[in-house]
Amino acid sequence: MSCVVSNAQDSLTVEEDNRYREDQFYASITYNLLTDNPAGVSQSNFSTGFHFGVIRDMPINKRRNWAIGLGLGISSNSYNQNLVITEGVSGVNYDLEDDLSLGNVSKNKFTTYLIDIPFELRWRTSTPSTYKFWRIYPGFKISYVLFNSSKLRSDVLNNKISNNDDFNTLQYGITLSAGYGTWNFQLYYGLNPIFDDSAQLNANAIDSRAVRVGIIFYIL
């Protein structure tokens, strides 16, 4: 949003920018959950995600309160849980903390680092001169996993695995951002599992999916 101010012969004229765009940069923090977990898999502690990016805002009506947003971003998402991921002779093994003699476990999490491509259908109550307005942005996000790591630290085991091939490289889900003014509610629901079918726990596929709930901050 912008306006043009001119001064001619002691008169002040304010011209509104009728070709303004909204919400072209974003930053958000989320609380990360796992759903559709195999029996015995549960989360512990607080799992967080950090997301940054740019979205091209493309209004599709004359009033410019409807738009399409297409963007590019980066994110990291951690999940604290009780799944023990270790390297074995024939590949990566998956067990539960309760099934192993690990003693006190001080850290057990896996993390993904992604490139995100968000797509949004945008409705808002903005005008060329309004900086606070209601917005509802449903959308879809495709993410490419650049790097992943799994870390476990306990009394008897200190384990780290990087770039585990069992993670799905391509992840996607539906999104929703809504609110008023600066800070807004954000939701992501993963439509495909974090791991591919080669990740097995007790001979069953690990179909855990990501659900992320948080706040998002938009700027021009």
C-alpha positions as CSV (number, residue, x, y, z in Angstrom):
1,M,0.0,0.0,0.0
2,S,1.2,3.5,-0.7
3,C,0.1,7.0,-1.3
4,V,1.5,10.0,-3.2
5,V,1.7,13.4,-1.5
6,S,2.2,16.6,-3.6
7,N,2.4,20.2,-2.6
8,A,1.5,22.9,-5.1
9,Q,0.6,26.5,-4.2
10,D,0.1,25.7,-0.5
11,S,-2.4,22.9,-1.3
12,L,-1.9,19.3,-0.2
13,T,-3.2,16.5,-2.4
14,V,-3.2,12.8,-1.3
15,E,-3.5,10.4,-4.2
16,E,-4.3,6.8,-3.3
17,D,-2.4,4.0,-5.0
18,N,-5.2,1.9,-6.6
19,R,-2.7,-0.7,-7.8
20,Y,-1.5,-1.7,-4.3
21,R,-0.5,-5.2,-3.3
22,E,-0.7,-6.8,0.2
23,D,1.3,-9.2,2.4
24,Q,4.3,-10.0,0.2
25,F,6.7,-11.2,2.9
26,Y,5.9,-13.5,5.8
27,A,7.5,-14.9,8.9
28,S,5.9,-17.4,11.3
29,I,6.5,-19.7,14.2
30,T,4.5,-22.9,14.7
31,Y,3.9,-25.6,17.3
32,N,4.5,-28.9,15.5
33,L,2.3,-32.0,16.0
34,L,2.4,-35.5,14.6
35,T,-0.8,-37.3,13.6
36,D,-1.7,-40.8,12.3
37,N,1.2,-42.2,14.3
38,P,1.8,-46.0,14.7
39,A,0.9,-47.6,18.0
40,G,3.2,-46.5,20.7
41,V,4.6,-43.4,19.0
42,S,4.0,-40.2,21.0
43,Q,5.4,-36.7,21.3
44,S,7.3,-35.1,24.2
45,N,8.4,-31.6,25.0
46,F,7.7,-28.6,22.7
47,S,8.3,-29.0,18.9
48,T,8.7,-25.9,16.9
49,G,8.9,-24.7,13.3
50,F,10.3,-21.5,11.8
51,H,9.1,-20.2,8.4
52,F,10.2,-17.3,6.2
53,G,9.5,-16.3,2.6
54,V,8.1,-14.0,0.0
55,I,4.7,-14.3,-1.8
56,R,3.8,-12.5,-5.0
57,D,0.3,-10.9,-4.4
58,M,-1.8,-10.9,-7.6
59,P,-5.2,-9.2,-7.2
60,I,-7.9,-10.6,-9.4
61,N,-10.7,-8.1,-9.0
62,K,-11.0,-4.3,-9.4
63,R,-11.4,-3.6,-5.7
64,R,-8.3,-5.8,-5.1
65,N,-9.7,-7.5,-2.0
66,W,-9.4,-10.9,-3.8
67,A,-6.0,-12.1,-4.9
68,I,-3.9,-15.1,-5.7
69,G,-0.6,-15.5,-3.8
70,L,2.3,-17.6,-5.1
71,G,5.6,-17.7,-3.2
72,L,8.9,-19.2,-2.2
73,G,10.2,-19.7,1.3
74,I,12.4,-21.7,3.6
75,S,11.5,-23.5,6.9
76,S,12.8,-25.8,9.6
77,N,10.6,-28.1,11.6
78,S,11.5,-30.2,14.6
79,Y,9.5,-33.0,16.2
80,N,10.4,-34.3,19.7
81,Q,9.1,-37.8,20.1
82,N,9.9,-41.3,21.4
83,L,10.8,-42.9,18.1
84,V,14.4,-44.1,18.2
85,I,16.1,-43.9,14.8
86,T,19.5,-45.6,14.4
87,E,21.6,-46.9,11.6
88,G,21.9,-50.7,11.3
89,V,23.9,-53.1,9.0
90,S,21.0,-53.3,6.5
91,G,19.7,-49.8,6.8
92,V,18.0,-47.5,9.2
93,N,16.2,-49.1,12.2
94,Y,13.1,-47.7,14.0
95,D,12.3,-48.6,17.6
96,L,10.5,-47.1,20.6
97,E,12.3,-45.8,23.7
98,D,10.3,-48.2,25.9
99,D,11.6,-51.2,23.9
100,L,15.3,-50.3,24.5
101,S,17.4,-49.9,27.6
102,L,18.4,-46.3,27.1
103,G,18.3,-44.9,30.6
104,N,17.4,-41.2,30.9
105,V,16.7,-39.7,27.5
106,S,17.6,-36.0,27.4
107,K,17.0,-35.4,23.6
108,N,15.1,-37.3,20.9
109,K,14.0,-35.4,17.9
110,F,14.1,-35.3,14.1
111,T,14.3,-32.1,12.0
112,T,13.6,-31.3,8.4
113,Y,14.8,-28.3,6.5
114,L,12.7,-27.4,3.5
115,I,12.1,-25.1,0.5
116,D,8.5,-24.2,0.5
117,I,6.2,-23.2,-2.4
118,P,3.0,-21.7,-0.9
119,F,-0.1,-21.0,-3.0
120,E,-3.0,-19.0,-1.5
121,L,-6.4,-17.8,-2.5
122,R,-6.7,-14.4,-0.6
123,W,-9.7,-12.5,0.7
124,R,-9.2,-9.3,2.7
125,T,-11.0,-6.1,3.7
126,S,-8.1,-3.9,2.8
127,T,-8.2,-0.6,0.9
128,P,-5.4,1.6,-0.4
129,S,-5.3,3.5,2.8
130,T,-6.1,0.8,5.4
131,Y,-3.2,-0.9,7.1
132,K,-5.2,-3.1,9.5
133,F,-7.8,-5.4,8.0
134,W,-9.4,-8.8,8.2
135,R,-7.9,-11.6,6.0
136,I,-8.7,-15.2,5.3
137,Y,-6.1,-17.0,3.1
138,P,-6.8,-20.7,2.4
139,G,-4.1,-22.4,0.4
140,F,-1.8,-25.3,-0.5
141,K,1.9,-25.8,0.2
142,I,4.5,-28.0,-1.5
143,S,7.8,-28.5,0.2
144,Y,11.1,-30.1,-0.8
145,V,13.3,-31.5,2.0
146,L,16.8,-30.2,1.5
147,F,18.2,-31.8,4.6
148,N,17.0,-33.9,7.6
149,S,18.6,-35.0,10.8
150,S,17.7,-37.3,13.7
151,K,19.3,-36.8,17.1
152,L,19.1,-38.9,20.3
153,R,21.0,-38.4,23.5
154,S,20.6,-40.7,26.5
155,D,22.6,-42.2,29.3
156,V,23.8,-45.1,27.1
157,L,23.5,-43.8,23.5
158,N,24.5,-40.6,21.7
159,N,23.2,-41.0,18.1
160,K,22.9,-38.7,15.1
161,I,21.8,-39.5,11.5
162,S,21.8,-37.0,8.7
163,N,20.1,-37.2,5.3
164,N,18.1,-40.3,6.1
165,D,16.7,-41.5,2.7
166,D,13.5,-42.8,4.4
167,F,12.2,-39.2,4.7
168,N,9.8,-38.3,1.9
169,T,11.6,-35.7,-0.2
170,L,8.4,-34.1,-1.4
171,Q,5.9,-33.1,1.3
172,Y,2.6,-31.2,0.8
173,G,-0.5,-30.1,2.7
174,I,-3.3,-27.6,3.0
175,T,-2.9,-24.3,4.8
176,L,-5.0,-21.6,6.3
177,S,-4.0,-18.1,7.5
178,A,-6.6,-15.9,9.1
179,G,-6.9,-12.9,11.4
180,Y,-6.8,-9.1,11.8
181,G,-3.9,-6.7,11.7
182,T,-0.3,-7.7,12.3
183,W,-0.4,-11.2,13.9
184,N,-2.6,-14.0,12.4
185,F,-3.5,-17.6,13.1
186,Q,-1.8,-20.2,10.8
187,L,-2.6,-23.9,10.2
188,Y,-0.9,-26.5,8.1
189,Y,-2.2,-30.1,7.7
190,G,0.1,-32.6,5.9
191,L,-1.6,-34.7,3.2
192,N,1.3,-37.2,2.9
193,P,3.5,-39.0,5.5
194,I,6.8,-37.5,6.6
195,F,8.5,-41.0,6.0
196,D,8.1,-43.2,2.9
197,D,7.1,-46.8,3.0
198,S,10.6,-48.1,3.7
199,A,10.4,-46.7,7.3
200,Q,9.0,-49.5,9.3
201,L,8.1,-49.9,13.0
202,N,7.2,-53.4,14.0
203,A,6.8,-54.3,10.3
204,N,4.3,-51.5,9.8
205,A,4.8,-48.3,7.8
206,I,5.3,-45.1,9.8
207,D,2.5,-43.0,8.4
208,S,3.0,-40.0,10.8
209,R,1.9,-36.7,9.2
210,A,2.7,-33.1,10.2
211,V,0.2,-30.7,11.7
212,R,1.5,-27.2,12.4
213,V,-0.4,-24.5,14.4
214,G,1.0,-21.1,15.0
215,I,1.1,-17.4,14.2
216,I,2.2,-15.6,11.0
217,F,3.3,-12.1,10.5
218,Y,2.8,-10.4,7.1
219,I,4.6,-7.4,5.8
220,L,4.6,-5.6,2.4
